Amino acid sequence: MATTGTAARVCHVMVVDDEEQIDEYIQEVLRKRGYSSASFRDPLRALDYFIENAEKVDLVVSDIVMPEMDGIQLARRVAEIRENIPIILLSGYSDRLVDGLSLPNVKALLDKPVLKIDLVQAVEGAIQSRGHRKEANNIEVAGLQTRQNSRPKG
C-alpha cells in the first residue's frame, strides 16, 4: 500500500478518556491513520507518562469530564511541562467545551460522540500546527450546532 504524508505516520498521540468504548474508538481511528499512541483512562497516569515522555508526545487528545483530574486541568499541566504541545479536547457535555477556549494549546474542541472525519481533521490540523500558537477565535469547534440539531429526539 502506498502511503503519503509520512511525517504524520510517525507522530505519537497521547489519548486520555475514562470511557473504554470511546478510548478504543479513538485508538482505532489513530491506528488506521498510521499514528502511534499511548492510551490512558486515568488522567493522573497520563500525566505521569507525559512527564516521562514529554518530548516523544506530538499531540494530546483528552476527554474533559473525568474523575480526579478533568481534561482542562490536564491540558494546563501538560502545557506547563511542554509549552507548545497541541491539545484536542472532547466532551459529551457541550457547555464544558467552552471552558477549553481560553487555553492557547487547545487546537480543537470536539463534541461527543465524535465523528471520525472530525477527529481525523482535528488530529491532522493539530499535528500540522505544532509549535504555532493559534488564537482562540481560530479554534475548531466541531459539531456543536449541526450534530446537536440533527440528532434524533427521544
Secondary structure, 3 states (H helix, E strand, C coil): CCCCCHHHHCCEEEEECCCHHHHHHHHHHHHHCCCEEEEECCHHHHHHHHHHHCCCCCEEEEECCCCCCCHHHHHHHHHHHCCCCCEEEEECCHHHHHHHHHCCCEEEEEECCCCHHHHHHHHHHHHHCCCCCCCHHHCEEECCCHHHHHCCCC
